[in-house]
């Protein structure tokens, strides 16, 4: 039954006789301030705000203020959902009513985002929360009558709001530790280890040639430094390391202190980092991780380094044990703690899923780089480790922030140690041999890359199988019409540009095709009227949801447990509904879950033989999970990168897996979905070339979205 917009949003006009959650009408049940119970709190504030954004979106008038409102409403709705689920004082009826109202708000957010697909970027874990967004969040909470912690950025004595005071939040236990040990042991630099002074290369621009040396690598050699052989595989904790893990720990024990640990996902990077810290005596150790793997890091630290207490920072750090040897913090709260963390005296820092910092302008990247710089200023040779199985997402420039974190390069040039290594080659960028020598110098700074096929022969093979599906009926016709509309619009722009030149040509101008694709993508971000590639991919995902769930149910009945990945919440909802209708028990892993809810979902899937499927959000569950109890993965929606796809598959294909792993990729045939699958596969060649020494032809580093639009336009022009 259709619901009114007001009811979906949880606000607007309501009957005075509507239940208040206790079975009684609201008539005569007013609060002291005269407001009905349903009109108090944050929900009506969110409802009014989301209806305003929806109205503007329908008129195609979204500006930066409305985009900020959209993001803040989504954040507060997520927080409120978590609070409602955890509130033990709510009756079940009241809880159900509030969750229903939150579902209404979420529905309007989703509907609004379909009119401007760039709004989805505001919902990602890596979306920057601007000062305007923080101010609006505070304003909404205050208007709802809720207490608000002072999370506004502080300013220094100059009054410059961009000059943040170092300490924003200082947990009480940190103060106690500082009072207990006010002096830090000085560290001295070994003068025999000083870098060679730059002479020949002092005036050369070197960062460009360094990046190009990886992009053009065709020597067939993997990008991995030489590691000690015959390293001990025993650990104080008891578990025995694999040979490749022991080799990295031995390198740290021998004195190496910076690592870009780029092993393929599933090869045990967490254990290597923790034991490398023990070997390097790099305690206290700071570990920066995505929120979804924070509890996993705490468990792994207790397993691999039991003699070193571990603590995690939650929120403002009220329950932090500052006397612990290992401090785990997630990217999302780092901005509150970056001040005292920089002064704490850490001897080492590990950044997990280091590709999260590839955007150097983002707040999370600035925080990580600031902490790394402070640690390097205070410690002569700290242990710095960047962990990522997918260091290259789109472009070779993705290396830049990671290298800067490790202290290999600065903003404009290599730092002295790398520059000294380059100087020792006796070459300059005009020499033919410079590229290979420079690449080797960077690798020797600490790049470690091992593939499963090379070092983990006991891990079964992995394959990706595409399952084309036909989108029939009205849904299929609607998507086909949307693609035609988009292609027709781009053809019109092409023809107009050619006519304006006044020099007709029978040859297709591919430069013009590219320019129109770039412009179309940019216009889509600006909420241009008509269909766009982002909206179509979301519609295709919804159309595939039932088909993907059907195949998942068949797999579950024939092979056992299955991991199902989707990108959008509405696709997950549709899949779960389809699985339930077929009698398939499932658990669900989503971004709005608490740590306890998330762990319960994981335990249910891995420990309960009756739970056959786990339905996972690609963003929330694509990293940090061990789901090797299954050997089949269903990818119901495509991501925009091969890296995300690989991360998802490697939740299953990892150390301890004893069966071949198959990822079933559901592809909508004869749609843009199929084109994007081809482009994602082509782009996987970039990482193979840069890291694995492959001579596979690398795909272009241009955006997949632009390439998909180019392919659509070329096809439409050729069909005329």
N, C-alpha and C positions, 0 to 999 in steps of 0.2 A: 504494500500500500504506500502510495506517495506521501511523504511528510512535507509539511510546510517548511520554508526556509527558517522561520523563527524557531520551530521545534528542533530542526537539525542543528541549529547553532546554540541551542541551550539558552536562548534568551528571547526577548520580544514579549508581546502581549500573551498573558496566560490566564486561564480561568481561575477565579478565586476559589473554586472548589477542587482544584487539582490536589492530589495527594502530596503531602510534604515528606514522604519517606517513612512515616510511622503509621500510615493507614488513616490519618485524619486529614481533613481539608485544611487549607491555609486560612480560610475565613475565620478571623478572630485569633489567629496564631501569629500575629505580627511581633516583630522584635521591638525592643525599646526605642530604636531609632525610627520606627515606623515602616521599615522595609520588610517585605515578606522574606521568609527564609531562603527561597529560591533565588532571590535577587540580591543576596549578600555574597561576599567573597569574590574570588577571581573570575568565576565562570561568566557572569553577566558582562564583566569588563572585556573579556576575550570575545564574547559573542558580538558585542557592539563593534569592536575593532575589526573582526574578521568580516562582518557584513559590509563595513565601509570599504575594505579592500576588495571584496568581491564585486561590489557595485562599480568601483573604479575600473577594475579589470574588464568588466563587461563593456564598459565604454572605451576601453583601450587607452585609459588615461593614467596608467600606473607611473608614478614618479619615484624618486629615491626614498621619499618619506613613506610611501605606501609599501615599498619593498622592505624597508626596515620594519614597519608594522607587521608585515607578513612573517618575517623571520622571528620577531619577538613573540608573536602569538603562538607560533609553532613551538618555540622553546618553553614558554610558560605552560602550554597545554601538555607538553611531555612531562614537565616537572609535576604538574598537578595530577596527571594520571598515576605517576609513581607514588605520590603522596596518598592519593585516595586508596590505591590498592594496599598500601601498608598501614592505613589508619585502622587500628583495632577498635576504636570507639564508635565507628560507623555501623549502623545496622546494615544487613545485607541488602534490604530494599533501598536504603539511602545510597549505598555504594553503587548499586546497579543503576540508579537514576543519574548519579553524577557521571559515571562512566558513559552512560548513554548520551548525556549532553556533551561530553568531551568527544565522543564519536561524531556527533553532529558538527562540532567545530572542525574536526579533522576532515570530514567530508567536504566542507566548504573550502578548506585549504587545498585539498586535492583538486577540486573542481576549478578553483582559481588558477592553480599551477598549470592546468591543461591549456589555459588561454595564453600563458607565457611560460614556456618550458624552462627558461633560465631561472625561474623561481626555485626550481629543484636544487640548484647549486647552493642556495641559502640554507638548505636543510642538512647538508653533508657534515661529517665530523670535522672536516678541515675548513669549513666556512668560517671566515673571520667575523668575530663579534666586534663591531665598531663601537666607538665611544657613544655615537648616537643611539645605537641599539641598547647599550647598557643603560643610558639615561632613560630611554623609553621603558625598558623593563622596570626600572625603579619607579617610574611614574605610574605605571599600571598597578604595580603591587601596592603602592601607597594609596591609589584611588580605591583599591579593594579593601583598604583598612588593614593591610598586613605589615608586619614589622620587616624592615629592610636593612640588611647589613650594609655598612658603608664600603661598597666595592668600587667607588670612583677612584680613578688614578690620582695619586698624589702628585704635587708639583714641587720643584725645588725652590730655593729661596728667591730665585729670579722671577718666579711666577710663571715661567714658561710651561704650559700644559704638556708639551712634548718631552720635557725633561723630567722623567719619572724619578721619584725618590727610590733608592734601592730597596728599602724595607716597606712592603705593603701589608704583609701579615707575618707575624713572628709567633709561632706556637710557644706556649709556656715552657714545654720541655726543652725547646731550643735555648731559651734563656737560661734554664737550669744547667744545661751542658756548658754553655759559655761561661757561666760563673764557676762551674766546677773545674774547668780547664781553660783559663783565659789565654794561655800562651800555646802557640803551635811550634812544633819542632822545626827549626830552619832546615832548608835543603840547599845543597851546594851543587853547582854544575861541574862536571868533570871536564877540565879544559882540553883533554885529549879528544873529547867528543864534539868539539865545536865544529860547525860547518865550514867548508872552504869559502873564503870571501869571494864575492862575485867580481869578476873583472871583465872577461870577454862578453858576458851576457848582461851586464849592468844596464844597458840602454835598450835591450830588446823587449818587445811585447811577447810574452811567453804563454799566457793562458790559452789563447786561441790555438796555437800549435799543439799544446798539450792535449786539449780536448780532441782536436783533429787526429792526433796520433792513435786514439782509441776508436774513433769513428771509421778510420780507414784501415784498421788492423786486418791483415790477411795472411799473417805468418803461420796460422794454424796452431799457435800456442795459447793456452788458456791464460787469462789474466790472474795469475796467482803467484805470490812470492815463494821463494824456496823455504821450505819448512824442515825442521829436524826430522831425521828418520829414526826408527826404532825407539820412539818415545814410550815412556811407561803408560800403560792403560789403566793402572790401578788408581783409585781415588780414596781419600780419607773417608768419604761417605759410604763406600761399599760398592755402588754400581760401577761397572767397568765401562770405560769409554771405548768407542770405536776408534780405529786407527787414525782416521782423519781428524777426529776430535782431539785425540791425544797430541797430535803433531802441532796444532795451534797452541795448546796449553804449554807445550815444551818451548815454543817460540817466545811466549811471554815470560817463561821461567828463565830463558836465556837473555832477556833484557829488552826484547822488542816491545814498544809501548803504544803504537797506533795501528788499528786494524779496521779496514772496511771488510767485514765478514759477510761476503755475498754468496755463501753456499745456497744452493737451491733449497726452497722450503722443505721442511721435514727432515733435515740432516742434523738437528740438535744444536742450533746456534745458542740457545739459552744456556745450556750446560757448559758450552765452550766459554762463553763470556764470564760466567760465574767462577769457573775454575781458573780461567786466565787471571781474574782479579785476585784470587787466592795466591796463585803463583807469583804475581807481581807485587803482592802485599799492598794492594791498592784499596785498602779500607781506611776510612769510610768510603763507600762506593755509592754514587748516585745513578739510578736507573730510570730513564724517561721512556714511557711506554704509552700505547693507546689504552684508553680506559678499559676496553673489553678484555685485555690480557693482564691487567694489574694483579688480580688475585692469583692468576696462573703463575706469574713471576714470583709471588710470595711463596707459593707452594714449592716451586722448583728450587728456590734459594734454600728452603729448609731441607730439601732432599739432597742437593749437591754440596752445599756448604753449611752443614749443620752446626759447625762451631762458630758461626758468625750470625748473630741475631739480625732479623730482617723486620722492617716496619714499612707501612704504606701511608702516604699522605692522602687523607680524604677531606674534601672541603677546605676548611681553614686550618686543618691539622690539629684539632683539639685532642685527638687520641694518639698523636704521633709519639713514638719512643725515640727521642733524639739521641739516645745513647747506643742505638743499634748500629751495626756495621754496614748494613745495606739499607738504603732509603729508596723506595719505589714511588714514583709520582707519575700521574698521567698528564698528557699534554694539556688537557682542558683546564686544569687548575694551576698550571705552572706559572701563569702571570701573577697569581697572588703570592707566590713563594719565591720568585726569582731573586728578590733582594737578599734574603738571609741565606738562600742556597749558595749564592755566589761568594758569601763570606764564611761559609761553614768549615772550609778546610778539607774538601773531598780530595782524595788521592786518585780517583778514577771516575769516569763517567761513561755510561753505556746508553746509547739511543737505539731503541728497538723500533722496527719498521721505519728505518731512517728515511725511506722515500717520502714520509710524511712531511719532511722539512724541505722538499725540493723547491717550493715557492718561497724564495728568500724575503719577499715583501710581507708574508703572512706573520701574524703575531707569534704563532708557535715556532716558526723558524727563527725569528729574531730572539726569542727567549732562549732557545737552545744554543744559538751562536754566542749570545751574551754570556751564558754560563760557561761554555767551553773556554771562552777568552779569559774569564775570571779565574778558572781553575788553572789554566796554563800560566797566568801571571803569578799565581801563588805557589805553584809546584814546579820543580825543575823538569821532571819527566813524568807527568801523570799518565795513567792508562786511559786511552780514549778509544772507544769501540763503537762503530756504526754497524748495526745489524739489519740486513735486508736481503731477502731472496730475490727482490726485483728492484735493483737500484736505478734501472732505466725504465721510465714509464712511457715518455713521449719523445725525448730528445736527449742527446749526449750532454746537454747543459744541465740535466738533472744531477750530474755529478757535482756541480759547483758547490752547492750548500753543504754536501757531505764532506767534500775535501776541505772546505773552510772549517767545519766543525772539528775535523781531525787535526787542524793546524798545519795542513800542507800548503794551503794558499791563503792569501788575504783577498781584499776586495779587488785589487788590480794586478797582483803579481804573486809568484810563489814566495813562501816564507823561506827564511835563510837555509833550513836544512835541505829542502827540496832544491832550492836554487844552487846550493853547494854541490849536490849530486849531479845536476845538469852541467855545472861548470866543470866538473871532473871528467865529463865525456870528451871535452876538447872540441865540441861541435857547436854550431849555431844553426838557427832555423833555415838558413839558406843551403845547408849541407844536406845531401840526399839521405844520409844515414841518421839524421837527427830524429826523425819521427819514431823509428824503432827504438833508438837509445832513450829518448825521452819517455816513451811509454814504459820501458823497463824500469826507469828511475822511479816513476810514480808507483808502479806495481810493487817495487821493493820498499816503498814507504809503508806498505802493509795491506795491499789488496789480497784477499784470500777468497778464491772461488773454486768450489768443487761441485761437480754434478753427481746426481745419484748413480748414473750409469757408470761413473768412474770409481766411486769410493764406497758404494753401498750395494754390492752385487747381490746381497741377500734381500734387497727390497724388490718386489716383483715389478714387472713392466707396467707402464701407464699408457693409456691411449684415449684419444678424444674421438668420439663417434658422432657424426651429425645425423640428426633425424629430421628430414624435411617434413613439414606438415602443411596441408592446404587449409587456408582460411575460407570456408564456404559461407554461403548465405549472406544475410544483410551485413554482417560484420566484415566479411571479406570484401564485399562490394564497396563498403564505406571506406576501407583502407585503400583500396585501389583508386577510388575517386580522389582521395586526399593526395595520393602520390601524383596523380595526373594534374591536379590543381597546382601543386608545387612545381612540377616540371614545366607546365604551361607558363607559369609566372616567370620562371627563369628564362625560358625561350623568348618570351616577350622582351625581357631586359636585354638579352643577347641581340635580338633583331634591332631593337632601338639603338643600341650602341653601334652596331655595324652601319645602320642607316645614317647615323650622325657623322660617321667618318667620310661618307660620300664616295668611298672607293669599294664597291661591292666585290666580294671574292668568293669563289666556290670552295676554297679551302677553309676548313674549320680553324678558327683562331683559338688555340688551347690556352694561350695567356689570358685571353678575354674570358674563356670558360672558368679559369681559376679565379680571376678577379670577381666574377659574378658569384661564384660559390662562396668566396670569402665575404662578400657583401651580404649575401643572403643569410649566412650564419650570423653575422653581426646584427642584421635587422631582426633576426629571430630573438636574439638576446634583448633587443629593444622592444619586444612585444609587437612585432609587425603583424598586421592582420593577415589572415589566411593560415594555411597549414605550414608546419616546419618540421625538420627532421627529428627534433626532440619529442614533440608531441606525438608524431607518428610511431616512434619506438615505444612510447608508453602505451599507446592504443594497441599496438601489436602484442606487447607483453600481456595485456589483459585478455586479448583474444586467444593467446596460446595457453593461458593458465589452466583451463579445464583439460585440454589435450595433454599438457605436461603432467597434470595430476593423474590422469588416466594411465599414462605410461608408467608413472611412479608406482601406482597401485599394482600394476602387473608385475613390475620388478620385485616389489616387496613380497608378493605372494610366491614368486619363483626363486629368488636368490637371497631373500632375507632383508636386512636393514639397508635403507637407502637415505642418502643425504640430498635434500632438495634445496636449490638456491634460487632466489628471485631478487630483483632489484627494488621493486616497489611494494609498499605495504598492501595495496589493493590486490596485487597479484598473489601475494601470500595469503590474503584472506580468501580469495576465490579458490586457491589450491587447497587450503585447509577445509573449506566447506565441501569441496569435491571428495577429498579423502575420507571425511567423516561419513558422507553419504554412501561410501563404498565399504564402510566398516573397518577402515584402516586407522589404527591408533597412531597418534603422532605427538611430538612435542614441538615447541616453537621457540626460536631464538631471534629476538628483535632488539632494536636499539633503545627502546624505552624501558627495558627491564632493569630491575635492581640486580646487583651482583648475586644475591641469594636466589632470585627468580631464575637468573641465567644459569647458575650452577645446577639448580633443580631440574631445569630443562635438559641440560647436558647429561646429568646423572640418570634421568628417566630414559633417555635414548640409549645410553651406553650400558645401563645396568638392568633395565626391565625388558625381558624378551618379548613382552606383548607390545611394546612401543616399536613400531616397524619403520617409521619415517621421522626425520627431524626436518622441519621447514625453517630455513635460515635466510636471514637478510644478508645479501651480498656484502653490504657495508659493515654490518654489525658482527657478522660471524665469519668473514673472509680471512681473518687473521687470528692467530693465537689459540686455536682450538685443536684438540686431538680427537678426531672422530673415526679412528682407524677400525672401530668395530664394524664399520661398513666398508664395502669395496666398490660400490656403485654410487655415482653422483649424477644428479639431473640438474642441468643448467637451463632453467625455464626462460631466462632473459639474458641477453647479451650485455656485457659491460662495454665500455668504450675502449678498454685496453686489454691486451693479452695478459698483463701483469695481474689484474684483478681476477681474471679467469683462472690463472695458474695458482694464485693464492687459495682460491676456493677449492680447487681439486686437491691441493696439498694438505687440506685438513684430513684427508683420507690416505693419500699416498705419502707415507712418512715412515720413519724408523719404527719397527714393530709390526708393520703390515706384512701379512704372510700370504696374501692373495693378489692376483693381478687386479689393477684398478682401471675401471672404465668410467669416463665422463660422457654422459649422453647430452649433447647440445641440441636443444629443440630450436629448429630454424623454420621461420615462416617462408615457404617457397614463393618465388616470384614477387618478393617485396624487398624493400630497402633492408630488411633484416638479413637477407642472404648476402647482399652487397657488403654490409658491415662485418659479417662473419669473415668474409674473404679479406677485408682490409685489416682486421685484427690479426689474422694469421700472418699476413705479409709483414706487419710491423714487428712481429716476434723476432724477425731476423736482426734487428738492431742490437738487441741484447746479446744474441749469439755472436755477432761480429765483434762487439766491444769487449765482452767478458770471456767468451769461450774460444776466441781465436778462430771462429768458423769463417769459411769463405762463402757462406750462404749470402746471397744478395739481400742486403738489408732493405726493408721497406722504407718509404719516405717518412720523415719525422713530422710531416705536417699533420694537422688534426684529422682524425678519422672522420669527423663530421663534415669537414670541407671536402675530403676525398669522396665521401658518399654523395654529396651534392654534385660534385664534378661528374661522377659516373652517371647520375640521373640526367644531367643536362646533356652530356655527350650522347647518351642513348636516345633522348628525345630528338636531338638535332639530326641524328642519323636516320631516325624513323620517318622523317618528313619526306 
